[in-house]
Amino acid sequence: MPPESETEFDPDAMVARFRDRAEAVRRRGLPPVEGAERRRFAEQAQLDFMDFAMLGDAEATLVDGILTLRIDLRPRPQGT
């Protein structure tokens, strides 16, 4: 798929792709490795999930060629 030009860039579509990536990381199984390598793989998967999930929750705007991602990192109230 060719890269999108700025005039064709859809920030909401980009955020949706990050949401999809977060879900893919969450569903991804661990490879058949053991010990320290398995632990490193699991830790990296957790970091990847957190990064992709944060970007997948972003409100994205593109104004005058500047992409702004707004991510609310405040704790959510319990029960929501």
KEKE-570708 format. One record per residue: residue number from 1; residue in three letters; x negated, y negated, z negated of N, C-alpha, C, CB in turn. Coordinates in nm, 3 decimals, always signed. Glycine has a CB too. Layout:
[NUM, "ALA", [X, Y, Z], [X, Y, Z], [X, Y, Z], [X, Y, Z]] ...
This chain:
[1, "MET", [-0.084, +0.116, +0.000], [+0.000, +0.000, +0.000], [-0.089, -0.123, +0.000], [+0.096, +0.001, -0.121]] [2, "PRO", [-0.073, -0.214, +0.094], [-0.160, -0.332, +0.099], [-0.133, -0.425, -0.017], [-0.141, -0.406, +0.230]] [3, "PRO", [-0.236, -0.500, -0.062], [-0.214, -0.594, -0.172], [-0.115, -0.701, -0.131], [-0.347, -0.658, -0.216]] [4, "GLU", [-0.039, -0.747, -0.230], [+0.060, -0.850, -0.204], [-0.007, -0.987, -0.200], [+0.171, -0.847, -0.311]] [5, "SER", [+0.036, -1.072, -0.108], [-0.013, -1.208, -0.110], [+0.061, -1.283, -0.220], [+0.005, -1.278, +0.029]] [6, "GLU", [+0.012, -1.400, -0.254], [+0.075, -1.476, -0.362], [+0.220, -1.508, -0.329], [-0.002, -1.605, -0.389]] [7, "THR", [+0.250, -1.534, -0.203], [+0.387, -1.568, -0.166], [+0.478, -1.446, -0.176], [+0.393, -1.625, -0.025]] [8, "GLU", [+0.424, -1.327, -0.169], [+0.502, -1.205, -0.179], [+0.495, -1.142, -0.318], [+0.454, -1.105, -0.076]] [9, "PHE", [+0.410, -1.194, -0.404], [+0.389, -1.136, -0.536], [+0.514, -1.148, -0.621], [+0.270, -1.203, -0.606]] [10, "ASP", [+0.556, -1.037, -0.680], [+0.673, -1.034, -0.766], [+0.628, -1.000, -0.907], [+0.779, -0.932, -0.714]] [11, "PRO", [+0.620, -1.099, -0.996], [+0.572, -1.071, -1.132], [+0.659, -0.971, -1.206], [+0.565, -1.199, -1.210]] [12, "ASP", [+0.789, -0.972, -1.181], [+0.876, -0.876, -1.249], [+0.847, -0.733, -1.202], [+1.024, -0.910, -1.224]] [13, "ALA", [+0.815, -0.717, -1.075], [+0.778, -0.585, -1.023], [+0.647, -0.538, -1.086], [+0.766, -0.588, -0.869]] [14, "MET", [+0.553, -0.631, -1.107], [+0.426, -0.595, -1.171], [+0.452, -0.546, -1.313], [+0.329, -0.716, -1.172]] [15, "VAL", [+0.536, -0.617, -1.387], [+0.569, -0.577, -1.524], [+0.635, -0.439, -1.523], [+0.662, -0.682, -1.592]] [16, "ALA", [+0.723, -0.415, -1.428], [+0.788, -0.284, -1.417], [+0.685, -0.173, -1.391], [+0.894, -0.285, -1.305]] [17, "ARG", [+0.584, -0.203, -1.310], [+0.478, -0.103, -1.284], [+0.402, -0.070, -1.412], [+0.380, -0.154, -1.176]] [18, "PHE", [+0.378, -0.170, -1.497], [+0.311, -0.144, -1.625], [+0.401, -0.061, -1.716], [+0.272, -0.275, -1.694]] [19, "ARG", [+0.532, -0.086, -1.714], [+0.625, -0.004, -1.791], [+0.618, +0.141, -1.744], [+0.769, -0.058, -1.779]] [20, "ASP", [+0.615, +0.161, -1.612], [+0.603, +0.296, -1.556], [+0.472, +0.362, -1.597], [+0.614, +0.291, -1.404]] [21, "ARG", [+0.364, +0.285, -1.597], [+0.234, +0.340, -1.637], [+0.234, +0.382, -1.784], [+0.121, +0.238, -1.613]] [22, "ALA", [+0.296, +0.300, -1.869], [+0.304, +0.335, -2.011], [+0.379, +0.467, -2.028], [+0.374, +0.223, -2.092]] [23, "GLU", [+0.489, +0.482, -1.957], [+0.566, +0.606, -1.965], [+0.485, +0.726, -1.914], [+0.698, +0.593, -1.886]] [24, "ALA", [+0.410, +0.705, -1.806], [+0.327, +0.814, -1.752], [+0.220, +0.856, -1.852], [+0.262, +0.771, -1.619]] [25, "VAL", [+0.159, +0.761, -1.920], [+0.057, +0.794, -2.020], [+0.121, +0.869, -2.135], [-0.015, +0.666, -2.071]] [26, "ARG", [+0.240, +0.826, -2.175], [+0.309, +0.891, -2.287], [+0.343, +1.036, -2.254], [+0.437, +0.814, -2.322]] [27, "ARG", [+0.379, +1.063, -2.129], [+0.415, +1.200, -2.087], [+0.294, +1.287, -2.054], [+0.506, +1.194, -1.967]] [28, "ARG", [+0.180, +1.223, -2.030], [+0.061, +1.297, -1.987], [+0.015, +1.392, -2.098], [-0.052, +1.200, -1.949]] [29, "GLY", [-0.012, +1.515, -2.060], [-0.061, +1.613, -2.155], [-0.212, +1.601, -2.174], [-0.025, +1.754, -2.108]] [30, "LEU", [-0.261, +1.669, -2.275], [-0.405, +1.670, -2.300], [-0.470, +1.776, -2.211], [-0.436, +1.698, -2.451]] [31, "PRO", [-0.586, +1.746, -2.158], [-0.655, +1.846, -2.075], [-0.709, +1.959, -2.163], [-0.771, +1.781, -1.995]] [32, "PRO", [-0.746, +2.068, -2.102], [-0.794, +2.183, -2.180], [-0.938, +2.162, -2.228], [-0.786, +2.312, -2.096]] [33, "VAL", [-0.957, +2.064, -2.314], [-1.088, +2.040, -2.376], [-1.070, +2.052, -2.527], [-1.146, +1.898, -2.337]] [34, "GLU", [-1.181, +2.069, -2.596], [-1.174, +2.090, -2.740], [-1.262, +1.991, -2.814], [-1.215, +2.232, -2.775]] [35, "GLY", [-1.242, +1.988, -2.944], [-1.327, +1.913, -3.033], [-1.327, +1.763, -3.011], [-1.463, +1.962, -3.022]] [36, "ALA", [-1.449, +1.707, -3.015], [-1.466, +1.562, -3.007], [-1.415, +1.506, -2.875], [-1.613, +1.525, -3.025]] [37, "GLU", [-1.433, +1.579, -2.766], [-1.387, +1.531, -2.636], [-1.234, +1.521, -2.633], [-1.436, +1.624, -2.522]] [38, "ARG", [-1.166, +1.616, -2.694], [-1.019, +1.612, -2.701], [-0.974, +1.491, -2.782], [-0.964, +1.744, -2.763]] [39, "ARG", [-1.040, +1.466, -2.893], [-1.007, +1.352, -2.979], [-1.028, +1.221, -2.904], [-1.092, +1.355, -3.109]] [40, "ARG", [-1.140, +1.210, -2.831], [-1.167, +1.088, -2.753], [-1.061, +1.068, -2.645], [-1.307, +1.094, -2.689]] [41, "PHE", [-1.021, +1.176, -2.580], [-0.919, +1.166, -2.476], [-0.787, +1.118, -2.537], [-0.899, +1.304, -2.405]] [42, "ALA", [-0.749, +1.174, -2.651], [-0.624, +1.136, -2.718], [-0.630, +0.990, -2.763], [-0.596, +1.227, -2.839]] [43, "GLU", [-0.744, +0.947, -2.817], [-0.758, +0.808, -2.860], [-0.748, +0.713, -2.741], [-0.892, +0.787, -2.933]] [44, "GLN", [-0.810, +0.748, -2.629], [-0.804, +0.663, -2.511], [-0.662, +0.658, -2.456], [-0.901, +0.714, -2.403]] [45, "ALA", [-0.592, +0.771, -2.459], [-0.453, +0.772, -2.413], [-0.367, +0.680, -2.499], [-0.397, +0.916, -2.416]] [46, "GLN", [-0.390, +0.678, -2.629], [-0.314, +0.590, -2.718], [-0.341, +0.443, -2.685], [-0.350, +0.619, -2.866]] [47, "LEU", [-0.469, +0.410, -2.662], [-0.503, +0.272, -2.625], [-0.441, +0.235, -2.491], [-0.655, +0.254, -2.619]] [48, "ASP", [-0.449, +0.326, -2.394], [-0.389, +0.300, -2.262], [-0.239, +0.276, -2.277], [-0.415, +0.417, -2.166]] [49, "PHE", [-0.173, +0.360, -2.355], [-0.029, +0.344, -2.375], [+0.002, +0.208, -2.436], [+0.026, +0.456, -2.465]] [50, "MET", [-0.070, +0.170, -2.540], [-0.043, +0.041, -2.606], [-0.063, -0.075, -2.508], [-0.134, +0.023, -2.728]] [51, "ASP", [-0.171, -0.071, -2.432], [-0.198, -0.179, -2.336], [-0.089, -0.187, -2.230], [-0.335, -0.158, -2.269]] [52, "PHE", [-0.057, -0.073, -2.168], [+0.044, -0.071, -2.063], [+0.181, -0.109, -2.120], [+0.050, +0.067, -1.997]] [53, "ALA", [+0.214, -0.062, -2.240], [+0.345, -0.092, -2.300], [+0.357, -0.242, -2.330], [+0.366, -0.010, -2.428]] [54, "MET", [+0.250, -0.303, -2.380], [+0.255, -0.448, -2.407], [+0.280, -0.525, -2.278], [+0.125, -0.495, -2.474]] [55, "LEU", [+0.204, -0.492, -2.174], [+0.224, -0.562, -2.047], [+0.361, -0.529, -1.988], [+0.113, -0.524, -1.948]] [56, "GLY", [+0.411, -0.409, -2.013], [+0.542, -0.372, -1.965], [+0.656, -0.443, -2.037], [+0.560, -0.226, -1.979]] [57, "ASP", [+0.627, -0.499, -2.154], [+0.726, -0.577, -2.229], [+0.715, -0.727, -2.202], [+0.711, -0.551, -2.377]] [58, "ALA", [+0.620, -0.765, -2.120], [+0.593, -0.908, -2.097], [+0.703, -0.975, -2.017], [+0.460, -0.925, -2.026]] [59, "GLU", [+0.717, -1.105, -2.041], [+0.796, -1.192, -1.955], [+0.696, -1.258, -1.863], [+0.883, -1.297, -2.038]] [60, "ALA", [+0.707, -1.235, -1.734], [+0.609, -1.285, -1.638], [+0.668, -1.400, -1.557], [+0.561, -1.173, -1.545]] [61, "THR", [+0.587, -1.504, -1.538], [+0.624, -1.614, -1.450], [+0.506, -1.648, -1.362], [+0.671, -1.739, -1.532]] [62, "LEU", [+0.536, -1.692, -1.241], [+0.434, -1.736, -1.147], [+0.474, -1.876, -1.102], [+0.420, -1.637, -1.023]] [63, "VAL", [+0.397, -1.975, -1.147], [+0.426, -2.115, -1.115], [+0.300, -2.178, -1.060], [+0.479, -2.193, -1.240]] [64, "ASP", [+0.309, -2.231, -0.941], [+0.196, -2.299, -0.876], [+0.071, -2.213, -0.874], [+0.166, -2.430, -0.947]] [65, "GLY", [+0.089, -2.083, -0.850], [-0.025, -1.993, -0.838], [-0.082, -1.945, -0.970], [-0.132, -2.060, -0.763]] [66, "ILE", [-0.018, -1.978, -1.081], [-0.067, -1.936, -1.213], [+0.031, -1.834, -1.271], [-0.083, -2.058, -1.310]] [67, "LEU", [-0.020, -1.713, -1.291], [+0.059, -1.605, -1.351], [+0.048, -1.618, -1.503], [+0.011, -1.464, -1.302]] [68, "THR", [+0.164, -1.627, -1.568], [+0.168, -1.634, -1.713], [+0.246, -1.514, -1.765], [+0.231, -1.767, -1.763]] [69, "LEU", [+0.184, -1.442, -1.858], [+0.251, -1.329, -1.923], [+0.277, -1.369, -2.068], [+0.164, -1.198, -1.914]] [70, "ARG", [+0.401, -1.365, -2.106], [+0.440, -1.398, -2.243], [+0.479, -1.268, -2.312], [+0.558, -1.504, -2.246]] [71, "ILE", [+0.406, -1.236, -2.420], [+0.427, -1.110, -2.491], [+0.452, -1.143, -2.638], [+0.305, -1.012, -2.475]] [72, "ASP", [+0.566, -1.105, -2.688], [+0.600, -1.129, -2.827], [+0.543, -1.015, -2.912], [+0.755, -1.140, -2.846]] [73, "LEU", [+0.441, -1.046, -2.991], [+0.376, -0.944, -3.074], [+0.424, -0.946, -3.219], [+0.226, -0.964, -3.071]] [74, "ARG", [+0.527, -1.027, -3.245], [+0.581, -1.031, -3.382], [+0.649, -0.897, -3.412], [+0.682, -1.149, -3.400]] [75, "PRO", [+0.639, -0.852, -3.536], [+0.707, -0.728, -3.573], [+0.858, -0.742, -3.552], [+0.676, -0.691, -3.721]] [76, "ARG", [+0.919, -0.637, -3.504], [+1.065, -0.639, -3.486], [+1.132, -0.613, -3.621], [+1.110, -0.533, -3.381]] [77, "PRO", [+1.244, -0.678, -3.644], [+1.315, -0.651, -3.769], [+1.355, -0.504, -3.777], [+1.440, -0.741, -3.781]] [78, "GLN", [+1.352, -0.450, -3.897], [+1.387, -0.310, -3.914], [+1.533, -0.289, -3.880], [+1.358, -0.263, -4.057]] [79, "GLY", [+1.563, -0.175, -3.819], [+1.699, -0.142, -3.786], [+1.738, -0.186, -3.646], [+1.791, -0.203, -3.884]] [80, "THR", [+1.643, -0.242, -3.569], [+1.674, -0.284, -3.430], [+1.598, -0.201, -3.333], [+1.642, -0.432, -3.407]] 
